[in-house]
Amino acid sequence: MLKKIELVIISAFLSLLLRAQVNTGFNLMPIPKEIHINDHKLVIDMNFKVSVIGNPNSRIYPEASRFLRRLSNATGIFLDKQGFVTPKDNNVSSALLIMVKRPGKLELGEDESYTLETKANQVVIDAITDIGAIRALETLLQLLSADAQGYYFPGVIIHDQPRFAWRGLLLDVALHFMPVDVVKRTLDGMAAVKMNVLHLHLCNDQGFRVESKVFPRLQQVASDGIYYTQEEIRDIVHYAGQRGIRVVPEFVVPAHTTAILTAYPEFASVKRDYKLQRYFGVFDPVMDPTNEKLYPFLEKLFLEMSSLFPDAYFHIGGDENTGKDWSSNPHIQAFMKAHGMKSTADLQTYFNQRLLPIIKKCGKTMVGWDEIFHPGLPKEVVIESWRGNESFYGSIKKGHPSILSYGYYIDLIQPASYHYQNDPIPDSVKLTAAETKLVLGGEATMWSEMVTPVTVDSRIWPRTAAIAERLWSPQTVRDTDDMYHRLDIESLRLEALGLRHISYKYPLMRQLVKGYDIKPLEVLVSVIEPLKIYERNEGDTMYTVFSPFTKLADVASPDQPVPRIFNKQVDSFLINPSPELEKTINEKLTLWKENDLPFQQLVKKSPVLQEAASLSQNLSKLADAGMQAMQYIQEHHNLGKDWLQEKMDIIKQARKQGGRCELQVVDAVQRLIEKAAETY
């Protein structure tokens, strides 16, 4: 018993120690493995220069130059005397000295560790590889501080390395195409939070998005003319590599292949008139694995596509095959019976077994979604799990290297806190040392059914930074409140990089109101979020690739700070009322109550906003109920026996969606109402 108590005390002490290290005031994200504070301080002036010594890959020089430009932009200091950092910049007395032992390789498990130390007159970065040094440069930019005398780097000693080797983001460019500039700014954001894998989902039922010189019909009839040229793909891969980011392509087979079958219908399981799919969802068209001509086709296609992507991994999808076209084809059914196959899953395993030598011939390791995890699949195949933890740990137990995407689906509009608490190896799961090595890491997934190039940043950022921290930082770093504090700051840093997750709203709101006076709409938008999971694409309107994504649900963004902070303030007030909190809460409630009148005036001029009219009305009534509750809590008014029921009816009404959005302050107001009734 005593030992247990001692362990609890030690654990609590270590937790406090870690918390003390986290809350240094530097607001780093992700949190480094170790950070210690010293008494030094490096002031930044016009003479600030960067030197690189050792044996780095040449990518370090443009990245060090980019660091200088970003530092200059952040401080307004003219750091232009050095121009660009080159191999000739090797003065060991420079203000920033980068020491690299060897060139980094863009491969899984490469060393990304670094040490960063502020000395009396210098900041020193010491890394095994230049990729580690690039990670350190991002940390250094986050350390940038200021006081009345100017800008400086504070005194720290940081020892850092990632927890997981695979820290990825899937960007779907097939359902809604994402131009090169969108991909590049996404890569900039990824580098800022130390992510290292861009998973590009390049084809689906809606389009094939890469130029093929071997099979040109893929872009001629299967892309709507919207695709990347091979030169653009090489440009993206190079841009990513400069930032120490690998690019893993996904060419999904055998299902989700309507686009490919539109160009080459002879490979389909069922003869029909194939056209590009305009809706989103799961469809029956699937390749015929019994067609021997299919495999030479895939070999030629994948050899060509894999040559564009130097990474060792090649994703073949394998997800969401309904099996209906296989079941309805007598020839395929006869093939299955002749080979002793009892289900379409057995047939898909056969297909994957035929595909594996092709992927190997391309010099790649095969990756697939967890639907391909089936008896008979070789252990060398990497499983990406999206349907649940059971498939993730099941594949690990069977010896497959595995990537977790379940719990990281950022297109589902869930809060950063949900993703942050989703750990690839939580305390509740016990793995052997060998099994732990099979956990490669995790991947945020940005499917593009409900986004366009205009809105995609707002669905990726800033929440993905929380996932990046989960995959980089020690497991013990999991204080959600502290994460949100730092995430709000990181959001502004990401905006400074050129990401548009904040600024995109304003032109859309001006378009909706047909003018400059967006304040009433802005107030409403600040407290709503789009419907979560897949609810937005249900009901009377089914979205297509051509639908307008310029409406209320597109302006609203996930995990809004205004309702999050309001909920916290209400909880604090209910625990420990204070005049300051009372004033703050009432000011917000008053704003929301009075906003409906000017908003309804906007609706008269902009019929597109009619879908939001009920939301605005409900917000006003909700705010009024909240103000009454605040008054009754403080003054102990006689409520009357019907008061609570009346207000709960308002709560019920306020929970209804409008414009495919939901109010996010309903729960907090309900707590105020229940407290008022309890007081009475």
N, C-alpha and C positions, 0 to 999 in steps of 0.2 A: 504493500500500500504506500509506504514511504517513497519507494522508487517511482511509483506512478506520480505522486505529488511533486517530486523533484523534476521529473520529466516535464510536467505541466509548467512548472516555474521556469525551467530552462527554455521551453518552447515560447512562453510568453515574453521572456527577455529577448530572445532572438527576433521575435516578431516586432517588438518595440525598437530594437536596434535597426532592423531593416526599414521600418517606417521612418526612423530618424534619418536614414540615408536617403530614402525616397524624397522626403520633404525638405530638400536642401534649398528650395526656392528657385532652382534653375529650370524647372518645368521641362525636363527631358522626356522624350517619347520616341522610342521605347526606353524604359529605365535600364541603365547599364547593369552589368553583373555586380560590379563593385564601384563605389564612388567615395572618395575621401576628400576633405577640404583642407587646404593649406593656406598660408598667410600671403602667398604671392598674388600678383595682379599685373596683367599685361595690358597697358593702355594702347589703344589703336590710334595711329596718326597717319599722315600722308606718306610716311617712310616705311610703312608696314610692307614687308616682302616675304615671299615664300621660297624655300629651297627644298630640293629633293635629292637625297643621296641613297646609295645602295644599288640594288639591281631590280628595278620595277618593270612591269609591262608599260609600254608607251602610253596606255590609257590614262596614267596618273597625271600627265602633263595637261591635257585639256580639262581634266576634272579639277586639278588645282587651279587652273586659270578660271574655270567657272566658279570655283569657291571665291576667288578674288572679286569677281564681278558681283556675286550675290552679297558679299560682305560690303562692298562699296555701295550697292543699292540700299542695303539695310541701314547703313549709317549715314549716307550722304557724303562720306569722305571720298575725295578724289584719289582712289588707289590706282592710278593709271600710269605711274612712273615705270612699273615693271612691265606693263603690257600683258604679255602672255608668259606663263611659266614654261621654261624649256629645260632640256638636260644641262644647259650651261649654268642654270641657277642652282648652284651647289654650295653656296656659302653656308658653312655650319653655324654662323652667327646670325642668320636671318631671324626675323621675329617669329616665323613659323617654320620649323624644321621637320620635314617628313622623312623618316628613315624606313626603307623597305628592304627586306632580305631577299625576296625572289619574286618573279612574275607570278601573278595570280592566274589561275585557269578557270574558265567558265564551265564548271562541272559541279555535280552534286558533292557536297561534303568538303569543298575547298575551304581553306582556313580564312575566316573573316574576322579573326580576333585583332585587337589593338590595345595599346596603352596610350593614354593621352595625359600629359602632365604640364601644368603651368609652372614654370620656373621664374626666377627673379626677373629676367629680361627676355623670356622666350617661352613659346609653347612648343613642345616636342611631341610628335606622333611617332610611335614605334610600332610597326606591324610586320608580320611575317610576309604578307602579300600586299600588293597595291590595292586589292579589293578591300582588305581590312583597313587600309589607310583611307579609302573612299568612305567607308562607314564612319571612320573617326572624324572626317571633315564635316559630315552631317551633324554629328554630336557637337562639334566645336561651334557650328553656326547656331545651334540651339542654346549654347552656353552664352552667347553674346548678351552682355549686360550694359547698363548705363546708369550714370549718376549725374550730378550737377556739373561735374568736370568733363564728362564725355563718355565715350564708349570704351569698353574693356572686356577682356576675358578673365573671369575670376580664377582664383587659385584652387585647382583640383588635381587629383590623381585618379584617373579612371582606368580600370582593367575591365575589358568587355569582350564578350563573345556570345554568339547566338545559342539558344537552347535547341532549336531544330534547324536542320539543314535546308528544308524545303519550306519556304515562306512565300506563298504564291498568291496571285490574283488572276482569276479567269476573266477575260474580257471577251464577251460574245460579240462578234462583228458580223454574224450571219443573219440573225433575225432583223436587227436594224444595223446597217453598216456604220462603222466608225471611221471617219477619215484619218489620214496619217497624223495630222496635228493633234487629234484627240488622243490617239495612241501614245504619242510622244509626251504630251503633258501628263498622261496617266503614268508613264514611266518615270517622269520627274517626281511625281508624288510618291510612287513606290520607293524610289531611291531615298527620298527624304526620311522615310520611316523604316528603312533598312529591309525592305522586301526584295527577294532575289529571283523570283520566277514569274514571268508573264506567260500565262496559258492562253493562247489565242484559239478560240473556237471559230473555225474558218468556214464551215459549211453546215447546212441544215436543210430542212424542207423548203425554206424561203430563199435560199441562194447559195451558190458556190463562189467564194470571194477571193480566189487567187488565180491569176493568169496561168493557164497551162499551155505550153507550146506543143506538148505531145498530144493533148486532147482539147483543142481550141473550142470545141462546142460547149465546154463547161463555162466559159465566159461569154460565148456568143448567144447561147439560149438559156443558160441556167443561172444567170446573175443579174438580170435586168440591166446589164451594162455597168453594174456597180461592183467593182472588185479592185484588189491591189495588183499592180503590175509586179513582175518579179523584181524589178529594180526597187520598187517601193518596199517590198518585203525585206530585201537586203539592207535597205536604209534603216528600217525599223530594228532589225537584228543588230546592226552596228550601233545604233543609238542606245539600245538596251545594254549592249556589251560594254560601252563606254562607262556605264553606271554600275557595272558588275551584276547585271541582270540577265539571266538566261531566258530564252524564248522557246517555249514548248508548243508545237502546233497540235491541233486536234482536227482530224478529218474523220467524222463520225460514220461508221458502218456497223452493221448492215442496215439498220433502221435510220429514221430521220434523213433519208436519202432521196426524197422526192426531187430535189434539184438535180442530182446526178442522173436519176432515172428519166428526168425530162430530156436530158441531153443524150442518154444512152439507155432507152427503154428495153433493149434486148437483155439487160441484166436484171430485170424485175421479176419477182415471183408470180405476179398476176399481170396479164395483158390488159392494159387500160390506156386511156389517153392521159398522159402525164403532163401536168402543168405546174409551175411554181406555186407553192402553197401560200395563200394570202393571209390565212388565219394562223393563230398560234395554238399549240397543243400537241397531243400525241396522235399520230396518224398511222394507218396500216401499211403503206407502201414499204417494201423491204427488198433487199437484194436476194437473189436466188442462189443459195450456197451449193446447190447441186449442179449449177451451170459451170462446167469446167473452163469455159471461156472467161468467166469472171475473174479468175485468179491472175492470169497474165495481164488483164486490164488493170487490176489493182496494183500489181507489181510495177508496171510501167508508171502508173500515176504516182504511187508512193515513192518510187525512186526519184522521180522528178521533184515532187514536193519536199522530200526529206533533204534534197541537195540544197534547198534554200534555207534550211534551218540546221545549223551545225550542232545543236544540242544533242546529247546522247539519248534523249527520251522522245517518243512519238506516241501521241494519244489517239487511239482508234475509237473512242466513244463506247459504243456497244450498249447504250442505254435505251430504255423505253421501246423495246420491240414488242408489239402487241401479239405477234405470232399468228394473227388472223389470216394474213395472206399465205403463210406457210400451211396453215391448217386447211385452207380452202383449195389448195392445189393438189390434185390427185398424184401428179408425178412426184412432188416433194414428199407427200405422205407415203408413197411407195418406197422412196429412197430411205426414209426414216425407218420403216418397217424392216427393210432389207438389212439395215445396219444396226438393228436392235435398239433404236432410239425410242424412248418412251414419252418424251416431251419436246417441245420446241426449244427448251433450255439446253437439251442434249444436242440439238442441231446447231444452236449458236455456239456451243463449246467446240463442235466439229469445225465450224467456220473459223473460230479463233485459232484452233490448232493449225488450220491451213494458212491462216494469216501470219502466224508467228514466224515461220521461215522467211516470209517476204519482208517483215519488219527487220529481221536479223540481216537479211541481204542488204538492206538499207543502212546497216551498221547502227541500228537503234535498239533501245529497250522499249518493249511495248507497255503502254499504260492504258487502262480502261476503267469505265465506271463500274460500280459494284455489281451490276447485273451480269457481268461476265464471270464473276466469282462462282465457280461451279466445279464439281468433281471432274478431274481430268485436265484442268487448266494448269499448265506448268508453273512452278513456284516463282520462276524468274519474272513473271508478268506482274507489274505494279497495279495495285487496286486503289482507285480513288473512290472513297465511300461518301455517298450523298444521301442515302435513304435511312441511315440510322447508325448508332454505335454498334449494334449487333453485327452488322456486316463488316464494320471496321475492325473490331477485335476478332471476329471470326476469321477474317482473311489473315490477320497477323498470326493467329494460333495455327493456321495451316501453312505458315512459312512465307507468305507474300509480303514484300515491301509495300507499305500502305500510306496513303495520304488522306487526311480527314478534311472533307468539305461540309459534312453534315454539321449544322449549327453555325456555319459561316456564309449562308445564303443571303447576301446583302440586298438582293433584289426583293426580298420579302418584307422590307420596311420594318424590321424589328430593331429595337434599340441597341446601342453599342454595349450596354450592360449585359444584354443577353449573349452577344457574341463573346464578350470579354470573359464571362464565367465558363465558357465552353473550352475545356482543356483537352488536348489530345491524349494526355495521360493523367487523368484526375486521381486524387487520393484514393478514390473508391475502386480503382482498377489496379490489379496486381499483375505485373508482367515480369517474366524472367529477363535476365540481362540480354539474352539472345533476342527475345521478342521485342524488347525496348529498342534495339538497334533497327528493327524493321519499321518503326514509326518514323517515317521520313519527315513529317511535319503536317502542314495544313494549307488550305487554299480558300480564300474568299472567292465567291462566285457572283459575277455580275452578268446575269442573263438579260438580254436586251429587248424582251417583248414590250415592256412598258417604258422604255427610255429611247431618247434620240441623242444625237451629238450635243444638243443644247442642254439636256437635263441629266445626262449620264454622270457628270461629275458630282451632282448632288446626291446621287444614290451610292456612289463609291466613297466619297469623302464627307466628313472626316471619320466616319465610323470604322473604315478599314484600318485606320491608324491604331485603333484599339485591338483589332485582330493581329496586326503586325507586332504589337507589344506582347500579346499572348504567346506568339510564336518565337519571339526573340528573348524576352526577359525571363529571369528565374520564375519558377512556378509560384513562389511565395509572394510575388508582386501581383496582388489581386484586389486591392482596395478600390472599389468602384467609384466612391466619391472623389478620391484623389485622381483616379483616371479621368473622370469628367472634367475636373479642374484643369488638368494638363491638356485634355483633348480640345477644349475651347480655345486654348492658346495655340495649339498645333494647327487648328483650323485656319487661323489667321496666317500662320507661316505658310501653309499650303496655298492659300490665296495669293500670297506674295510671289509664289512660284509661277503663277499664271493659271492655276486651276480656278474653275468658275462655279464652284458649289455654293457660293454665297451670292455672287454678282448676277448669276443667270436669272434670278427672280425678277429683277427690276424691269428689264425690257419686256418680259412676259406679262407682268402686271400692267405696264403701260399699254400693251397691246390689248389686254382684256378690258381695261376701262376706257380705251380710246382717248387717252389724254395723259397729262402729267400728274393729276391729282390722284395718287394711288393710296393715300393714307388710310382710308377706310378699309380697302382691300388688304393692305399690309397688316393692319391690326388683326383682321380675321385670319389671315394666312399664318400669322405667328403662333396661333394656338390650335392649328389643325394639322393632321397628317393624312397621307393617302391611306386607303384601306390596305390592310396587311395581308400577308400570305398571297393567295391568288384570288382574293375576293373582288378585286377591281375589275377583273375580266369575266365576271359572272353577272347574270341578270339580263336586262332588256337590251343591252348594247354589248356586242362582242367586238373586240378590237381586231383590226387587221394591220398589215404593214403600212397601209396608207391612211390610217385614222389620224385625226388631229391630236397631237400630244402637246397642246398649248392651252390646256384648260386648267381648272382649279387644282385638280389632283396632280398636275405637273408642276405647278408653282409651289405647292406644299411639299415640304421635304421631311424625311424621317428624323425621329429623335430630336424634336425641336427644343432648343434651350429655354425658351420662355415658359412653356408648361412644366418642363422638368424642374426649373428653379422655383416656379410657383408652388408646385407640389411639395418641395422641400420646405419652403417658407411656411406653408400651412401646417405641415407636420411639426415644425419647430414651434409655431405659435400655439398649437394645441397642447404641446408638452410644457412650454414655458412662455406664456403670453408676455409681450412687451409692447410699449407704445410704438417703438420703431417698426416692429413687425406688423402691428395693427395698421399703421399708416401705409406701409408698403403694400400690404394685401388689399386694403380698401382703395388705394390709388389704381391698382390693376383692375379690380372689379368695377370701379367707376368708369374707367376707360372702355371696358368691354360692354357695359350696360349702355353707354351713350353712343357707341359706335354704330348701332343698328340703323338709326335714322339716316346718317349720311351714306351708309352702305346701300340702303334701299333706293336712295337717289341715284347711285351709280347704276343699279340694276335697270332703272328706267331708260338709261342711255345705252346700256350694254346688255342686251338680252342673253348673251352667253353666260352672264353671271346669275341668271335666274336659278340655276341649279344650286347656288350657294345661299339663296335668300333664306331658306329655312334654318341653315346653320347660323346665320347672323342673328335671326330672331331668337333661336334657342340659346345662343350665347348671351344675348341681352337679358333674357329671362333668368338664365342660370346665374348671371352676375348679380342681378337684383336679389335673388334668393340668397346668394352668398353674403351680400351686404346686410340683409336682415339678420342672417345667422350671426354674423360678426357682432352686430349691435346687441342681439339677445344674449350672446355669450358674455359680453362685457357688462351688460346692465340688468341681466336676469329678468327680462320682460315676461309678462304672462302671454304665452304663445297662443293659447286657445287650442282646443282638442283637434281641430281640423287642419291646423297649420302644417304639421309634419307631413300628412298625407298629400296636401296640396303641393308642397315642395318636392316630395318624392315623385309626384307625377311630372314635375318639371325636369327632374333628373332623368326619368325614363324617356321623356321626349328628346332631351339633349343627347342621348346616346344614339339616336338615329343618324345614319349617314346622310350626307348631302353632297352632291357633286363628287361622289365616290371618295369622300373624306370624312373624318371623324374629329370631333372636339376632343382635346387632350387634357382639359382641366375639369372634367366632370367628376372624377373620383375625389379630387381635392375639395370641391364645393360640397359634395355629398358628406364628406367627413365633417365639414363645418356645420352643416345642417343637423347631422346626427348629434354633434356635440351640443348644439343649441337646445335640441329636444331633451338631451340627457340633463343639461343644466336645469331646464324647467322641471 
